[in-house]
Amino acid sequence: VKSENFNSFSSFKIARVMECSPGLALTSWGSNDVIAPAQSHRKRLLSECDDQQFGFSSNSFQPKTANIPFCSAEKNILLTFMKEIPDEILDLILVFAVGGHKDMMTLSLTCKRWWSFVQQDSSWKRLSIRGWGSRADIVLLPLEKDQNEAWSSYYRERLLSHLPDRCYMRRQQHLTVSIRAILINWLLAVVDEFQRAGDATRMPLAHHQTTLYFDLFCVRHYDMIHTSDLQTIGAACALLALYPERTPEEIDLELYDKAAFYTDGACTGEEILSAARYITDTLRLTPGDAPSNTACHHIDRFLTAMQKNYPASSTHCLSHYLGELALQSEVSLRYDEATVGAASYALACHTLGWPESVWMPVLRTRSRFTAIYPLQACMAELQGLLRQALAMLTRRARRKNLPHVVVKYSRRERQHVAKVIVTPLPWPSTCPHGQARGPQPGDETCEMCALEAAVAVAEQSMEAGGAGAGAGSE
């Protein structure tokens, strides 16, 4: 931090504040003026100071008596400095200290002045941009916020929109949606490098299984995951998904070294092997027991029924393209695998011009979706990703790095589906009975469609009941 007001304070005062402040530690003092997070100082403050040194009661915000292991002279200097430090410098210091929403909550319980920093809308706006901000190498849903809505409410609602079994970002504050998108995009490229000489129809399945292993591990791992460990964990998940019939010890060491080569020195092959063992124990994986409920399985089931499950089909390529776009975005965290698979298949058929009377019966007979309106929200988000990826391709001269998925599906062997023309609406504008559909999800008001959906639900329940009765009689 460079400022004239900052130079008026001595380095001793700054160092003492950084030593006692939650989440702050001063390193390289006098050379680079680097302020870095330190978990040990936060723990020491919460344990020794007992929320009293700079503390105010979280309910009444009345000052408490200081009780920290400092002499009276140091205490007076520290308190005087805390009162006299300029707001601009305090804000800059706290910007470096905050690593996520948990740090914001810790700061809010530290002192009244820092509580006011947490209440600033700009602080939550900074966290929202860090978590969902767009980059040139990833495809994410844009930040769409109402002007009258506070950034703190927007951050909370968007974080709570994740599924209960995918809500690990509430606990893992260092792992944001943007960081996850960067990691998944890199993992998809690594899996493609491993399967360059393999069958093309096998590749999407390994992508989905890799992402599923990573999400499940983040859910069941209760300790804080740091960004420096993400590549090691991701590479281990990729190898476990590529070779599901082997244990981590049965996978060749050369494959671990090859995965470590793609990390560009972030880890070694032995570290990836150790991570693979830990992931196997955490998820209780057994050889040959690969997950069979991914979005790729649902997409292949629909394409097989439509007789389009082959790589030369544009419907096949576009469906899996949408499925892989959903993997690296927030769509895979907000919807389950069956919804993502059905929405990818339906949007691909609609974008390529297939009538609803062709692909909707496939969904009704091979999924739980008997109407299109339960899929409209997911289809709208998938079309937003498709439109954003197309905009990246059209502005390719201005961008150096494009997402791996966009580049892969813009090639000839993938039928150039990344360059497909996006339709105005993500679903047909009219239903099969001629009734108009609105531009927003849930605007369908056709009584015949609602009746057909109710009949299909009744038939499915009767079939399930008949199967249960038959199993009981056997």
C-alpha positions as CSV (number, residue, x, y, z in Angstrom):
1,V,0.0,0.0,0.0
2,K,1.6,3.3,-1.1
3,S,0.2,6.5,0.4
4,E,1.5,9.6,2.1
5,N,-0.8,9.0,5.1
6,F,0.5,5.4,5.2
7,N,4.1,6.6,5.5
8,S,3.3,8.7,8.6
9,F,2.8,5.5,10.7
10,S,5.7,3.5,11.9
11,S,6.4,0.0,10.7
12,F,6.2,-1.2,14.3
13,K,2.6,-0.1,14.7
14,I,1.6,-1.7,11.4
15,A,3.3,-5.0,12.2
16,R,1.6,-5.2,15.6
17,V,-1.8,-4.7,14.0
18,M,-1.1,-7.2,11.3
19,E,0.0,-9.7,14.0
20,C,-3.2,-9.4,16.0
21,S,-5.7,-8.8,13.2
22,P,-7.8,-11.8,12.0
23,G,-6.7,-13.2,8.7
24,L,-3.7,-10.8,8.2
25,A,0.0,-11.3,8.4
26,L,2.7,-8.9,7.2
27,T,5.5,-10.4,5.2
28,S,8.6,-8.9,3.5
29,W,8.1,-5.6,5.4
30,G,10.2,-2.8,3.9
31,S,10.7,-4.4,0.6
32,N,7.5,-5.3,-1.2
33,D,4.9,-4.4,1.4
34,V,3.1,-7.7,0.9
35,I,0.0,-8.5,3.0
36,A,-1.0,-12.2,2.8
37,P,-3.7,-14.2,4.6
38,A,-2.6,-16.3,7.6
39,Q,-4.9,-18.8,9.2
40,S,-2.8,-19.1,12.3
41,H,-3.3,-15.5,13.3
42,R,-7.0,-15.8,12.9
43,K,-7.1,-18.9,15.1
44,R,-4.9,-17.2,17.7
45,L,-7.2,-14.2,17.8
46,L,-10.3,-16.3,18.2
47,S,-8.8,-18.5,20.9
48,E,-6.7,-16.0,22.9
49,C,-8.5,-12.7,22.5
50,D,-11.9,-14.3,22.8
51,D,-13.4,-11.6,20.5
52,Q,-12.5,-8.9,23.1
53,Q,-9.4,-7.0,22.0
54,F,-11.1,-5.3,19.0
55,G,-14.4,-7.0,19.9
56,F,-17.9,-5.7,20.3
57,S,-20.8,-7.8,21.1
58,S,-22.4,-9.1,17.9
59,N,-25.8,-8.3,19.2
60,S,-25.4,-4.9,21.0
61,F,-22.1,-3.8,19.6
62,Q,-21.0,-2.5,23.1
63,P,-17.2,-2.3,23.7
64,K,-15.7,-4.9,25.9
65,T,-12.6,-4.9,28.1
66,A,-9.4,-5.8,26.3
67,N,-7.6,-9.0,27.4
68,I,-4.6,-9.9,25.2
69,P,-1.0,-10.6,26.1
70,F,0.3,-7.1,25.4
71,C,1.9,-4.6,27.7
72,S,0.0,-1.4,28.4
73,A,2.3,0.7,26.1
74,E,1.8,-1.6,23.2
75,K,-1.9,-1.7,23.8
76,N,-2.2,2.0,23.8
77,I,-0.2,2.3,20.6
78,L,-2.3,-0.4,19.0
79,L,-5.7,1.2,20.0
80,T,-4.5,4.6,18.9
81,F,-3.4,3.3,15.6
82,M,-6.7,1.5,15.0
83,K,-8.6,4.8,15.6
84,E,-6.2,7.0,13.5
85,I,-5.7,4.7,10.5
86,P,-7.3,6.3,7.4
87,D,-10.3,4.6,5.9
88,E,-8.7,4.2,2.5
89,I,-5.8,2.3,3.9
90,L,-7.9,0.2,6.1
91,D,-10.1,-0.8,3.1
92,L,-7.1,-1.7,1.1
93,I,-5.7,-3.9,3.9
94,L,-9.0,-5.7,4.4
95,V,-9.3,-6.3,0.6
96,F,-6.1,-8.4,0.9
97,A,-7.4,-10.1,4.0
98,V,-10.7,-11.3,2.7
99,G,-10.5,-14.6,0.9
100,G,-14.2,-15.4,0.9
101,H,-17.5,-15.1,2.7
102,K,-16.2,-16.8,5.8
103,D,-13.5,-14.2,6.2
104,M,-16.2,-11.6,5.9
105,M,-18.1,-13.1,8.7
106,T,-15.0,-13.2,10.8
107,L,-14.3,-9.6,10.2
108,S,-17.8,-8.6,11.1
109,L,-17.4,-10.1,14.6
110,T,-14.0,-8.4,15.2
111,C,-14.8,-4.8,15.7
112,K,-17.4,-2.2,14.9
113,R,-15.2,-0.5,12.4
114,W,-14.6,-3.7,10.5
115,W,-18.2,-4.6,10.8
116,S,-19.0,-1.4,8.8
117,F,-16.6,-2.6,6.1
118,V,-18.5,-5.9,5.8
119,Q,-21.8,-4.0,5.5
120,Q,-20.4,-2.1,2.5
121,D,-22.1,-3.2,-0.8
122,S,-18.8,-2.8,-2.6
123,S,-17.2,-5.6,-0.5
124,W,-19.9,-8.1,-1.5
125,K,-19.7,-6.9,-5.1
126,R,-16.0,-7.7,-5.1
127,L,-16.7,-11.2,-3.9
128,S,-19.5,-11.7,-6.5
129,I,-17.2,-10.7,-9.3
130,R,-14.5,-12.9,-8.0
131,G,-16.9,-15.9,-7.8
132,W,-18.9,-15.5,-11.0
133,G,-16.9,-13.0,-13.1
134,S,-16.4,-13.8,-16.7
135,R,-13.0,-14.6,-18.2
136,A,-11.7,-15.2,-21.7
137,D,-10.9,-18.9,-21.2
138,I,-14.2,-20.1,-19.5
139,V,-17.9,-20.0,-20.3
140,L,-20.1,-18.9,-17.4
141,L,-23.5,-17.5,-16.8
142,P,-23.3,-13.7,-16.6
143,L,-23.9,-11.6,-13.5
144,E,-27.6,-10.7,-13.8
145,K,-28.6,-8.7,-10.8
146,D,-31.6,-6.4,-10.2
147,Q,-30.6,-2.8,-9.7
148,N,-32.6,-2.6,-6.4
149,E,-31.0,-5.8,-5.0
150,A,-28.1,-5.6,-2.7
151,W,-24.9,-7.4,-3.6
152,S,-24.9,-9.3,-0.3
153,S,-28.4,-10.7,-1.0
154,Y,-27.4,-11.5,-4.6
155,Y,-24.3,-13.4,-3.4
156,R,-26.3,-15.3,-0.8
157,E,-29.1,-16.3,-3.1
158,R,-26.9,-17.4,-5.9
159,L,-24.8,-19.5,-3.5
160,L,-27.9,-21.1,-2.0
161,S,-29.3,-21.9,-5.5
162,H,-26.9,-24.9,-5.7
163,L,-28.3,-28.4,-5.0
164,P,-28.1,-29.7,-1.4
165,D,-25.6,-32.4,-2.5
166,R,-23.5,-29.8,-4.5
167,C,-23.4,-27.0,-1.9
168,Y,-19.7,-27.4,-0.9
169,M,-18.9,-23.8,-1.9
170,R,-20.6,-22.6,1.2
171,R,-17.9,-24.4,3.2
172,Q,-15.0,-24.2,0.7
173,Q,-14.7,-20.4,0.4
174,H,-11.5,-20.6,-1.7
175,L,-13.2,-22.7,-4.4
176,T,-15.5,-20.3,-6.4
177,V,-17.5,-21.0,-9.5
178,S,-14.9,-19.3,-11.7
179,I,-12.0,-21.2,-10.2
180,R,-14.0,-24.5,-10.6
181,A,-14.7,-23.6,-14.3
182,I,-11.0,-23.0,-14.9
183,L,-10.1,-26.3,-13.3
184,I,-12.8,-28.3,-15.1
185,N,-11.8,-26.8,-18.5
186,W,-8.2,-27.9,-17.8
187,L,-9.4,-31.4,-16.8
188,L,-11.4,-31.8,-20.0
189,A,-8.3,-31.0,-22.0
190,V,-6.2,-33.5,-19.9
191,V,-8.8,-36.3,-20.5
192,D,-8.8,-35.6,-24.2
193,E,-5.0,-35.8,-24.3
194,F,-5.1,-39.2,-22.5
195,Q,-7.8,-40.4,-24.9
196,R,-6.4,-39.0,-28.1
197,A,-6.1,-42.4,-29.7
198,G,-9.2,-43.8,-28.1
199,D,-12.8,-44.2,-29.2
200,A,-14.6,-40.8,-29.6
201,T,-17.8,-42.1,-28.0
202,R,-16.0,-43.0,-24.8
203,M,-14.6,-39.5,-24.3
204,P,-17.7,-37.6,-23.0
205,L,-18.3,-40.3,-20.4
206,A,-14.8,-39.9,-18.9
207,H,-15.4,-36.1,-18.7
208,H,-18.6,-36.5,-16.8
209,Q,-17.2,-39.1,-14.4
210,T,-14.1,-36.9,-13.7
211,T,-16.3,-33.9,-12.8
212,L,-18.5,-36.1,-10.7
213,Y,-15.6,-37.5,-8.7
214,F,-14.3,-34.0,-8.1
215,D,-17.6,-32.6,-6.9
216,L,-18.3,-35.6,-4.6
217,F,-14.9,-35.3,-3.1
218,C,-15.4,-31.6,-2.4
219,V,-18.7,-32.4,-0.7
220,R,-17.3,-35.1,1.5
221,H,-14.0,-33.4,2.4
222,Y,-14.7,-31.2,5.3
223,D,-11.3,-29.5,5.6
224,M,-10.5,-26.4,3.7
225,I,-9.2,-27.0,0.1
226,H,-6.7,-24.5,-1.1
227,T,-6.3,-23.5,-4.7
228,S,-2.7,-24.9,-4.8
229,D,-4.1,-28.4,-4.3
230,L,-6.8,-28.3,-7.0
231,Q,-4.7,-29.5,-9.9
232,T,-3.4,-32.4,-7.8
233,I,-7.0,-33.4,-6.8
234,G,-8.3,-32.9,-10.4
235,A,-5.5,-35.0,-12.0
236,A,-6.2,-37.8,-9.5
237,C,-9.9,-37.7,-10.3
238,A,-9.2,-37.8,-14.1
239,L,-7.0,-40.9,-13.7
240,L,-9.6,-42.7,-11.6
241,A,-12.3,-41.9,-14.2
242,L,-10.1,-43.0,-17.1
243,Y,-9.2,-46.3,-15.5
244,P,-12.2,-47.3,-13.3
245,E,-11.4,-51.0,-13.4
246,R,-8.1,-50.5,-11.6
247,T,-7.1,-49.5,-8.1
248,P,-4.7,-46.5,-7.7
249,E,-1.8,-48.9,-7.1
250,E,-2.6,-50.8,-10.3
251,I,-2.4,-47.7,-12.5
252,D,1.0,-47.3,-14.1
253,L,3.4,-44.8,-12.5
254,E,4.1,-43.4,-16.0
255,L,0.5,-42.3,-16.2
256,Y,0.8,-40.4,-12.9
257,D,4.0,-38.7,-14.2
258,K,2.2,-37.9,-17.5
259,A,-0.6,-36.2,-15.5
260,A,2.0,-34.3,-13.4
261,F,3.6,-33.1,-16.6
262,Y,0.3,-31.4,-17.6
263,T,0.2,-29.6,-14.3
264,D,3.3,-27.7,-15.4
265,G,5.2,-28.4,-12.2
266,A,2.4,-27.8,-9.7
267,C,2.7,-31.4,-8.3
268,T,4.6,-34.7,-8.9
269,G,3.4,-38.1,-9.9
270,E,3.8,-39.4,-6.3
271,E,1.6,-36.6,-5.0
272,I,-1.1,-37.4,-7.5
273,L,-0.9,-41.1,-6.5
274,S,-1.3,-40.1,-2.8
275,A,-4.3,-38.0,-3.7
276,A,-5.9,-40.8,-5.7
277,R,-5.6,-43.1,-2.7
278,Y,-7.2,-40.6,-0.4
279,I,-10.0,-39.9,-2.9
280,T,-10.6,-43.6,-3.3
281,D,-10.9,-44.0,0.5
282,T,-13.1,-40.9,0.9
283,L,-15.5,-41.9,-1.9
284,R,-15.2,-45.6,-1.1
285,L,-14.6,-46.5,-4.7
286,T,-14.2,-50.1,-5.8
287,P,-12.6,-51.3,-9.1
288,G,-15.2,-51.6,-11.9
289,D,-17.9,-49.7,-9.9
290,A,-17.9,-46.5,-12.1
291,P,-20.9,-44.1,-11.7
292,S,-23.7,-44.8,-14.1
293,N,-26.0,-41.8,-13.4
294,T,-24.2,-39.0,-15.2
295,A,-25.7,-36.6,-17.7
296,C,-23.8,-38.4,-20.4
297,H,-25.7,-41.6,-19.7
298,H,-29.0,-39.8,-20.1
299,I,-27.9,-38.1,-23.3
300,D,-26.8,-41.4,-24.8
301,R,-30.1,-43.1,-23.8
302,F,-32.1,-40.4,-25.7
303,L,-29.8,-40.5,-28.7
304,T,-30.0,-44.3,-28.9
305,A,-33.8,-44.1,-28.9
306,M,-33.7,-41.5,-31.6
307,Q,-31.1,-43.6,-33.6
308,K,-28.6,-40.7,-33.5
309,N,-26.0,-42.0,-31.2
310,Y,-23.0,-41.9,-33.5
311,P,-20.2,-39.3,-33.8
312,A,-21.1,-38.3,-37.3
313,S,-24.5,-37.0,-36.2
314,S,-24.9,-33.3,-35.5
315,T,-27.5,-34.1,-32.9
316,H,-25.0,-36.3,-31.1
317,C,-22.2,-33.7,-31.1
318,L,-24.4,-30.8,-30.1
319,S,-26.0,-32.7,-27.3
320,H,-22.6,-33.7,-25.8
321,Y,-21.3,-30.2,-26.5
322,L,-24.1,-28.7,-24.3
323,G,-23.4,-31.4,-21.7
324,E,-19.7,-30.5,-21.5
325,L,-20.5,-26.7,-21.3
326,A,-22.8,-27.5,-18.4
327,L,-20.0,-29.4,-16.6
328,Q,-17.7,-26.4,-16.3
329,S,-20.4,-24.0,-15.5
330,E,-22.8,-23.5,-12.6
331,V,-25.5,-25.5,-14.4
332,S,-24.1,-28.8,-13.1
333,L,-24.3,-27.5,-9.6
334,R,-27.9,-26.2,-9.8
335,Y,-29.6,-29.1,-11.6
336,D,-29.3,-32.9,-11.2
337,E,-27.8,-35.1,-13.9
338,A,-31.2,-36.2,-15.3
339,T,-32.3,-32.6,-15.8
340,V,-29.0,-31.6,-17.4
341,G,-29.1,-34.6,-19.8
342,A,-32.7,-34.1,-20.8
343,A,-32.3,-30.3,-21.3
344,S,-29.1,-30.8,-23.4
345,Y,-30.9,-33.3,-25.6
346,A,-34.0,-31.2,-26.0
347,L,-32.1,-28.0,-26.7
348,A,-29.9,-29.7,-29.3
349,C,-32.9,-31.1,-31.1
350,H,-34.7,-27.7,-31.0
351,T,-31.6,-25.8,-32.2
352,L,-31.1,-28.2,-35.1
353,G,-34.7,-27.8,-36.2
354,W,-36.2,-31.1,-35.1
355,P,-39.9,-30.7,-34.4
356,E,-41.2,-31.2,-30.9
357,S,-43.3,-34.2,-32.0
358,V,-40.1,-36.1,-32.8
359,W,-38.0,-35.7,-29.7
360,M,-40.6,-35.1,-27.0
361,P,-42.0,-38.6,-27.1
362,V,-38.4,-39.9,-26.4
363,L,-38.2,-37.8,-23.3
364,R,-41.6,-39.0,-22.1
365,T,-40.9,-42.7,-22.5
366,R,-37.3,-42.7,-21.3
367,S,-37.2,-40.1,-18.5
368,R,-39.4,-38.7,-15.8
369,F,-40.1,-35.5,-17.8
370,T,-43.5,-35.7,-19.3
371,A,-43.6,-32.0,-20.4
372,I,-41.2,-29.4,-21.5
373,Y,-41.9,-26.8,-18.8
374,P,-39.9,-28.6,-16.1
375,L,-36.8,-28.3,-18.3
376,Q,-37.3,-24.7,-19.4
377,A,-35.1,-23.1,-16.7
378,C,-32.2,-25.4,-17.5
379,M,-32.6,-25.0,-21.2
380,A,-32.6,-21.2,-20.9
381,E,-29.3,-21.4,-19.0
382,L,-27.8,-23.8,-21.5
383,Q,-28.7,-21.6,-24.4
384,G,-27.1,-18.7,-22.5
385,L,-23.8,-20.7,-22.4
386,L,-24.2,-21.6,-26.1
387,R,-24.7,-18.0,-27.1
388,Q,-21.7,-16.8,-25.0
389,A,-19.5,-19.5,-26.5
390,L,-20.6,-18.5,-30.0
391,A,-19.7,-14.9,-29.2
392,M,-16.2,-16.0,-28.2
393,L,-15.7,-17.7,-31.6
394,T,-16.9,-14.6,-33.5
395,R,-14.5,-12.4,-31.6
396,R,-11.6,-14.9,-31.8
397,A,-9.2,-12.3,-33.2
398,R,-9.4,-10.3,-30.0
399,R,-9.0,-13.3,-27.7
400,K,-5.8,-15.3,-27.3
401,N,-7.2,-18.3,-25.3
402,L,-10.5,-19.9,-25.9
403,P,-12.0,-22.7,-23.8
404,H,-10.9,-26.1,-24.8
405,V,-14.5,-27.4,-25.2
406,V,-15.4,-24.5,-27.6
407,V,-12.2,-25.2,-29.7
408,K,-12.9,-28.9,-29.8
409,Y,-16.5,-28.8,-31.0
410,S,-15.7,-26.1,-33.6
411,R,-13.6,-28.6,-35.6
412,R,-14.7,-30.7,-38.6
413,E,-14.8,-34.0,-36.8
414,R,-17.3,-32.5,-34.3
415,Q,-19.5,-31.3,-37.2
416,H,-18.7,-27.6,-36.3
417,V,-21.6,-27.6,-33.8
418,A,-19.9,-24.8,-31.8
419,K,-20.7,-22.5,-34.7
420,V,-24.4,-23.4,-34.8
421,I,-26.9,-20.5,-35.1
422,V,-28.7,-20.0,-31.8
423,T,-32.5,-19.8,-31.9
424,P,-34.4,-16.9,-30.5
425,L,-36.0,-19.0,-27.8
426,P,-34.5,-22.1,-26.1
427,W,-37.8,-24.0,-26.7
428,P,-40.4,-24.2,-29.5
429,S,-42.5,-21.0,-29.6
430,T,-45.7,-23.0,-29.9
431,C,-46.8,-26.3,-28.4
432,P,-47.9,-29.3,-30.6
433,H,-51.5,-28.1,-30.1
434,G,-50.9,-24.6,-31.5
435,Q,-50.8,-22.7,-28.2
436,A,-48.1,-20.0,-27.8
437,R,-45.4,-20.4,-25.3
438,G,-44.0,-17.3,-23.4
439,P,-40.3,-16.2,-23.4
440,Q,-40.0,-17.0,-19.7
441,P,-39.9,-20.5,-18.1
442,G,-43.3,-21.7,-16.9
443,D,-45.4,-19.5,-19.2
444,E,-47.0,-22.5,-20.9
445,T,-50.8,-22.4,-20.5
446,C,-52.0,-25.2,-22.9
447,E,-54.6,-27.3,-21.2
448,M,-54.0,-30.2,-23.6
449,C,-50.3,-30.3,-22.8
450,A,-51.1,-30.3,-19.1
451,L,-53.6,-33.1,-19.6
452,E,-51.1,-35.2,-21.5
453,A,-48.4,-34.6,-18.9
454,A,-50.8,-35.8,-16.1
455,V,-51.7,-38.9,-18.1
456,A,-48.1,-39.7,-18.7
457,V,-47.3,-39.3,-14.9
458,A,-50.2,-41.6,-14.1
459,E,-49.0,-44.2,-16.6
460,Q,-45.5,-44.1,-15.1
461,S,-46.8,-44.5,-11.6
462,M,-48.9,-47.5,-12.7
463,E,-45.9,-49.1,-14.4
464,A,-43.8,-48.6,-11.3
465,G,-46.5,-50.0,-9.1
466,G,-46.9,-53.0,-11.4
467,A,-43.2,-53.7,-11.3
468,G,-43.1,-53.5,-7.6
469,A,-46.0,-55.9,-7.3
470,G,-44.3,-58.3,-9.7
471,A,-41.1,-58.2,-7.7
472,G,-43.1,-58.8,-4.5
473,S,-44.9,-61.9,-5.9
474,E,-41.6,-63.3,-7.1
